[in-house]
Amino acid sequence: MRKIRTIIRKEFLQIRRDRAMIAIIFVVPVIQLILLGYVISSEVKNLQTVICDLDKSPLSRELISRVKNSNYFIIAGYDDRYSRLEKHLDSGRAHVVVIVPSHFGRDIRLGRETSLQILLDGQDTNSATIALGYLNAIISDFGREKLSGHLQRLPIRPVFIDLETRYWYNPELEYSDYMVPGIAAFLLTMITTLLSAMGLVREREIGTLEQLSVTPIKKHQLLIGKIIPFAVLGFLELGIALAFAKIWYDIPLVGNLGIFALFTLIYLLTTLGLGLLISASSHTQQQALFMSWFFMVFALLMSGFIFPIENMPPLAQVITYLNPMRYFILVVREILIKGAGLQQLYQQGLVLVVFGVLIFGFAVMRYQERLKE
């Protein structure tokens, strides 16, 4: 045990002396937490909008005012010439054009059916779909309000069914509540994989691996001593991420942190094992960095972190089952946002155990083979 403690101490000292490594561990994740929490979002705001009001009635102006004050649309201009509206979309001046037909206000006052025309720039299909949803909500609320006022003047009032909608787990629909736990999982994956991947290669490049091989330290002691510091740093990194989630983004972390730590420990078998495998298969730090980045891109895109898995092609959905990060991100969100326990997450836990044992076991064998070379 004393030999293992000595190796652990050596690893921490070596990490402390490496300023670039300190920046990777502490500075970069903080910057990513701040930036990605705001940047990665499916919300669409500040859409440039051109209004074509052919009615110019008080009701049409009221509707336009609601669109303007919704914080989703910015009025880029007004144009009453219908033939010129297409040019606003072609030039990129507008992403949305709202056309209010003549007699719009009169039809509303008389309780008649009326319509609006909306032109959308469909290059970004996601933004166009979300923008249409925003406009539908604004226009529907406006129509119901005016229709209700009209029906109050009728001798017989129809019966309305009022729907009361409640959102569980994220009542305010804050997108950061959904994204930041995923960012924390990605940072844990990136840091632990990258650090362990660079470990063996760095030792070989600076010549200390040969010195360690001639000491009376056994291979398993050397391996344990090199792995434990990275696991500790991974937990420290995750603790910083959770503190940011709670303090900076005010995300209610409702789950059991003990269960969360257990799943994290299981997942570290995969990330540290993968890092060891990359390290044992690389001859230079540049090669290790490249291979780590290749895995990071795959893990990020195929995890459901940014793009919903349900929206992927069927073949891509099948490939995601080979990505351990897919299961860990689900566990992180379920525990921290929903407060799920072992009863709900045991299947994901079993899959992570299988991944961890297989990857870490194969990495250990490859690592020991590399030590013999």
N, C-alpha and C positions, 0 to 999 in steps of 0.2 A: 504493500500500500504506500510505503514511503517513496518508492521509485515512481509510482504513478503521480503522487503529489508533486514530486520534483519536475516531472514532465509538464504537468498542468501549469505550474508556476513559470516554467520556461516559456510556454506558449503565451501566457498572458503578458510576460515581459516583452516578448518579441512583437506581439500585437501593439503594445503600448509604444514601442519605439518606432513603429511604422506609421508615420503621419497620414499617409494615403489610406491605410486601413482604418485608422480612427475616423477619418472623414466618411468613409464608406459605411461604417457602423453607425455613426451618430448624426452626422450632418446631413448626408443625402436622404436618409429616411424621413427626417423632420421636414425637409423641403418638399419631398414627395407627398407627405401627408397633407401639407398645407395646400399645395397646388392641385394635386389630383382630386382632393375632396371637393374642390370647386369646379375644376375643369371637366372631369369625367362626369357627364350628366346627360340624360336624355331630355331634359327640359329645353324648351325652345323659347327664347325671349328676344325682344327688340327686333322683331321682324319688320322690315321696311314695307310700308303699306301705302298704296295710293287709293284714294276715295273718289268714286264717280257718283255724285249725288244728283240724280236727275229729278228728284222730287222737291228738295229744299223746303221741306215742311218742318214744323217743330219736332214731330216724331222722328223724322229721318235724322235730324241734327242730334236728337237725344241718343239714338242708336249709335251714331258715329262717335259721340262723346264716350259712350260705354266702351267701345272698341279701343279708343285712344287711352282711356284711363285704366285699362286692364293690365298694364305693365308687360303684356306680351307683344304688343304691336306699337310701332312708331310711325306716325303719319308722315310720310315722305313728301306728300303733295296731294293736290286736288286737281282733277281734270274732268271736265264735263263733256269732252269730246270722245265719244265711244270708239271712234276709229283710231285714236292714238293710244289706247290702253295697252295694246299688245307691245308697243314700243317700250313702255316702261319695264315690262318683263324682259324684253330682248336686251335692253341696255344694262340690266342688272340694278336699275334704280329701285325697283320694287320686287319683293318676293310674293306679295299678296296684293290683289286688286279687289276691292269690294264695290259692287255696282248696286246702287239703290234705284229701283225703277220709279218712273213717274206714277203718281196716284198711290204711292206706298202709304203715306199718312192717311189718305182718305179711306183706303181699304181697311186699315187698322181701326179707324174710328167707327166704321160701319160693321165691323166684325167679319169682314170678308177674308177669304183666303188670299194671301199674297206671297211673294217670293223675292229672294235676293239672288244675285249672281256673284259667284266668287271665282276669281282666276288665281291659280297658284303656280309658282315655279316648281316643276316636278323633278328638277335635277337631283335634289336631295329628297328622296321619297319619305324618309323618316320625319324630316322637318315639315314637309308639306302635309303629311298625315296628322301630325300633332297640331299644326296650325289650324287645320280644318276642324279638329276636335275642339280647340279653344273657341273658334268662331261659332261653331254649332251650339256650344254651351251658352255663350253670350246672347246669341240670337234667340235661342229657346227660352232663356230666362226672360228676355225682353218681351217675347210674344206671349208667354204665359201671364206675365204681369198685366199687359194691356188687355188680353182677352178676359182675364178675371175682372178687371174694371168694367169692361163692356157688359159682361154677364150679370153684374150686380144690378144693372138697370132693367134687366128683363123681369117680367112678372113671376116666372118659374125658373129658379136657379138649378142647374144640373148638379149632380153630386160628383165631387172630385175625389180621387184616391191619392192621398198625399204620401209619398214615399219618404221615409226617414232612413238615410244612409249613414252607416258608421264604419269607419276604417279601423280595424284592429291592428295592434302592434306598432303602427306608425300613423296615429290619428291626423297629424298635420301634413302627411304625405311629403315629408322632408327627404329629398333624394340622397342627402348626405348620410342619413340613417341607414340607407341600403348600401351605399358605396364604400363608406369608410371601413366597416368591418372587412369587406373584401380587399381593400387596400392593405389593411393590417396583415391579412393572410398572405398576400402577394409579397409584402416586404419580408415577412418571416421566411418565405420560400427563397427569395432572392438572396438575402443576406447569408443564411446558413449554407445554402448550396454554393454560393460564390466563395465564402471563406474556407469551407472545407475543400473545395476544388483547388484553391490556390495553395493549400497547406503543404502537401507532399512535394509539389513541383518547386515551390519556393525553397524548401529544405534542400532539394537536390541542386538547385542553381547556386545557392550560397555555400554548399559543401558541408552542411551540418548533418545531412542524412548519413553520409559515410561515417561520421564521428559517432552518431547514435548507434549505428549497426555494430560497432566494435565494443560498445559498453555492455555490462552485464544485464542490460534491460531486455526482458523477453518481448516478443513481438506483440502479444496481446496487451502487455502493459504499455508499450509505446502507442498502440492504437487507441486504447482507452484514454491515455493521457492527452492525446491530440484531439479526441472527439469531445471530451467533456467541456473544454473552454468554449468551443463553438456552440454547444447546446446551451450553456449558461448565457452566452451573448445573444442567442436566439430568444430566450425567455426575457432577457433584459430589453431587447428590441421590441418584443410584443408588449411588454409592460409600458414602454414609452408610447407605443401606438394607441393602446387602450386609454392611457391618461390623456392623450390628445383628443381622442374620440369623446371622452367625458367632459373635459375642460373647454377645449376649443370649439367643438361642434355641438356640445350639450346633448350627446346621444345617451339615452337611458340604457345602461348596460344591466339588463334584468336577469341574466342567467347566472348559474352557479359557476363561480370562477374555478372551483376545484375540479369540476367535470371538464371545464374548458382546458385547464392545465393538463389533465389526463390525455385528452385528445391531441393536444399540442405535443406532448411527449411522444405519443405514438407516431404522429406525423413527422417529427424530427428524425425518426429512423429512416424515413424515405428521403428527406432532403439532405441529411448528412451522408447517408449511404450513397446517394447520387453524386454528391460532391466528391466523396472518396473515389468512386468509380471513375469520374472524370479526371481526377488528379492522377490516379494510377494509370490512366490511358493517355496522358499528355506528357510531352517532353519539355515544354516551355510554359511559362505563365500565360503567354499570348494564346497558345493552343487551349489551355484550360479555360481562359476567359471566353474564347470564341465558342467552345462547346457548351459552356454554362449559358451563354446568351441564347444559343440555339434552343436549349431546353426551356429557357424562360419565355421565349416567344411562343413556343408550342403550348406551354402550361397556361400562359395568360389568355391566349386566344381561344383555347378549347376548354376553359374552365367554367364558362358562364359568368365570369367576372364583369366583362364589358358587354358581350353579346349574348342574349338569352339562348340557351341550348335548344329550346323548342323552335326557334326560328332558323336553325341550321338545317342544311340538307340531311336526309336520312343517313347517308354514309358518314358524314361528319359527326352526327349525334352518336353513332356507334363508336367512333374513334375516341370520343370524349370519355368513354368508360375506361380507357387506358391511362387517363390523366389523374394522378392522385390529388392534384390541387382542386379538381372538380368537387371531390367529396369533402375536402377540408373547408373550402369556402362555404359549402352548404352547412357544415357543422358550425362554423363561426357565426353565420347569420342566424341560424336556428337558436343557438344558445344565447347570444348577446341580445338579439332583438325579440325573439319569442319566449325565451326562457325555457327552451326544451331541455329534457333530461335524457338519461341513458335509455329509457323505455322507447323514446321516439327516435334515437340516433344510433341504436346498437348495430343496425345494418351497415351504416357508414363506418362505424368503428371497426367492425369485422373486416371490411374491405381495406381500410387503412392499415390494419394489422398485417394482412396478407401482403400488401404492397411493401410495407416496412421490412418485414422479415425477408422477403425475396430479394429486394434491392440491397438492403444492408448486408445480408448474408453473402450475396454475390460480390459486393464491393469489398468485403473483408478478405475473401479468397483472392481477389485480384490484387488487393493491396499487399498481401503477404507474398504473393508471387513477385510483385515489383520490388519488394525489399530484398529478395534473393538475387536480383539482377546486379 
